[in-house]
């Protein structure tokens, strides 16, 4: 298991916590809110088996006056995002307490955690070849990172019930679409294998 990592995609306070940016903006989902309870035993099983836990952190890079750089598509999608949201080192940027601590953390500025980040360098330094994915959203950060991981030669597993999207139908379609590049399994199956 020392070459295997659970990748927790964007399980951050600003997405999930009641005091986070998304809750403030009314962008919540019961399916996303249920993920910490599902992923916590997986993270514990991976840790106990000697594997790694990696967290990816969506980041709004602050510019002059700490005003964040926000992509145009994101401004339209989430107009409530503002100064202080997803800021590096801030409460909202952090991995939620239920899943902490991560062995490795990587900031990301796009859907894929591989895009313009140090993720691949960290994976190579740690000797990680197998990645298990859980987190949000299935059709965004999860799918993009899984596809990039596949292209980079990593063995990918996706937890079908350890990921979520705002729309369950979109989640299901995204999981099916990932079958061509990843093994699809459940949280219980991974815990059973590791146990």
C-alpha positions in Angstrom: 0.0 0.0 0.0 2.9 2.4 0.2 2.5 3.0 -3.5 -1.2 3.7 -3.2 -3.0 7.0 -2.3 -6.5 8.1 -1.6 -7.0 11.4 -3.4 -9.6 13.5 -1.7 -10.7 16.0 -4.4 -11.6 19.4 -3.0 -13.1 18.3 0.3 -12.7 21.8 1.6 -14.5 23.9 4.2 -15.5 26.5 1.6 -17.4 23.8 -0.3 -18.7 21.8 2.6 -18.7 23.6 5.9 -21.8 25.5 7.2 -19.6 28.6 7.5 -18.0 28.1 4.0 -18.4 30.1 0.8 -20.8 27.7 -0.9 -23.2 27.5 2.1 -23.2 31.3 2.2 -24.1 31.4 -1.5 -26.8 28.8 -1.1 -24.9 26.2 -3.3 -25.4 23.1 -1.2 -26.3 19.5 -1.9 -27.3 16.7 0.4 -25.3 14.3 -1.8 -22.1 16.3 -1.3 -22.8 16.9 2.4 -23.0 13.1 2.9 -19.5 12.5 1.5 -17.4 13.1 4.7 -19.3 10.2 6.5 -18.6 7.9 3.5 -15.0 8.9 3.0 -13.8 9.0 6.6 -13.6 5.1 7.0 -11.9 4.8 3.6 -9.3 7.3 4.7 -8.8 5.5 8.0 -8.5 2.1 6.2 -5.9 3.6 3.7 -3.9 5.1 6.6 -4.0 1.8 8.6 -2.8 -0.1 5.6 0.2 2.1 5.1 -1.1 4.1 2.1 -1.2 7.8 1.6 -4.0 10.4 1.9 -3.7 13.3 -0.5 -6.0 16.3 -0.5 -6.5 18.7 -3.4 -7.4 22.3 -2.7 -9.2 24.4 -5.1 -7.6 27.9 -4.8 -8.6 31.4 -5.6 -5.2 33.1 -5.9 -5.4 36.6 -4.4 -4.1 39.5 -6.5 -3.8 43.2 -5.6 -5.7 44.2 -2.5 -6.3 40.5 -2.0 -8.9 40.5 -4.7 -9.0 36.9 -6.0 -8.5 36.0 -9.6 -11.7 34.2 -10.7 -12.2 32.6 -14.1 -15.0 34.1 -16.1 -16.9 30.8 -16.3 -16.7 30.5 -12.5 -17.9 34.1 -12.0 -21.0 33.2 -14.0 -21.5 29.9 -12.2 -20.8 31.1 -8.7 -21.3 34.9 -8.5 -21.2 34.9 -4.7 -17.4 34.1 -4.6 -15.5 37.0 -3.2 -12.4 38.1 -1.3 -11.3 35.6 1.3 -12.9 32.6 -0.3 -10.6 29.6 -1.1 -7.6 31.7 -0.1 -4.4 29.7 0.6 -3.9 29.2 4.3 -7.5 30.3 5.1 -10.2 28.3 6.9 -12.2 27.8 3.7 -9.2 26.5 1.8 -8.5 23.8 4.3 -9.5 20.1 4.2 -12.5 19.5 6.3 -11.7 18.3 9.9 -13.5 14.9 9.4 -11.0 13.9 6.8 -7.8 15.6 8.1 -4.9 15.3 8.2 -3.7 14.6 4.7 -0.2 13.3 4.1 0.2 15.5 1.0 -1.8 18.6 -0.1 -1.8 20.2 -3.5 -3.3 23.6 -4.5 -5.1 23.6 -7.8 -6.5 26.4 -9.9 -8.5 24.4 -12.4 -10.7 21.3 -12.5 -7.7 19.0 -12.8 -5.3 18.8 -9.9 -2.5 18.1 -12.4 -2.9 21.4 -14.3 -0.1 23.8 -13.4 0.5 22.1 -10.0 3.2 20.1 -8.3 1.0 17.0 -7.9 2.9 14.8 -10.3 6.2 15.7 -8.8 4.9 14.8 -5.3 3.5 11.5 -6.5 6.8 10.6 -8.1 8.8 11.6 -5.0 6.5 9.5 -2.8 6.6 6.5 -5.2 2.9 6.5 -5.7 1.5 4.6 -8.7 -2.1 3.8 -7.7 -4.7 6.4 -7.0 -8.1 6.0 -5.4 -10.4 9.0 -6.0 -13.2 10.4 -3.9 -14.6 13.9 -3.6 -16.3 16.7 -5.6 -17.6 17.3 -8.0 -17.8 14.1 -10.0 -18.2 15.8 -13.4 -15.6 18.5 -12.6 -12.5 18.1 -10.4 -12.9 14.4 -10.0 -13.4 13.5 -13.7 -10.7 15.9 -14.9 -8.1 14.7 -12.4 -8.9 11.0 -13.0 -8.5 11.5 -16.8 -5.2 13.3 -16.4 -3.9 10.7 -14.0 -4.8 8.0 -16.6 -2.9 9.9 -19.3 0.1 10.2 -16.9 0.1 6.4 -16.5 -1.4 6.0 -13.0 -3.7 3.1 -12.1 -7.0 4.8 -11.2 -9.9 3.7 -9.0 -13.0 5.8 -8.5 -15.3 5.4 -5.5 -18.7 5.6 -7.1 -20.4 6.4 -3.8 -17.4 8.4 -2.6 -18.0 11.1 -5.2 -20.9 13.5 -5.7 -22.2 16.2 -7.9 -24.9 18.8 -7.4 -27.2 16.7 -9.7 -27.3 13.0 -9.0 -28.0 12.3 -12.7 -24.9 14.1 -13.7 -22.9 12.1 -11.2 -24.2 8.8 -12.6 -23.4 9.8 -16.2 -19.9 10.9 -15.1 -19.2 7.7 -13.3 -20.2 5.6 -16.3 -18.0 7.8 -18.6 -15.0 7.2 -16.3 -15.2 3.4 -16.7 -13.0 3.6 -19.8 -10.0 5.1 -17.8 -10.6 3.8 -14.2 -11.8 0.9 -12.1 -15.1 1.8 -10.5 -15.8 0.5 -7.1 -17.5 1.4 -3.8 -16.2 2.7 -0.4 -17.2 -0.6 1.2 -15.3 -2.7 -1.3 -12.1 -0.7 -0.8 -12.4 -1.0 3.0 -13.0 -4.7 2.7 -10.0 -5.2 0.4 -7.8 -3.2 2.8 -9.1 -4.9 5.9 
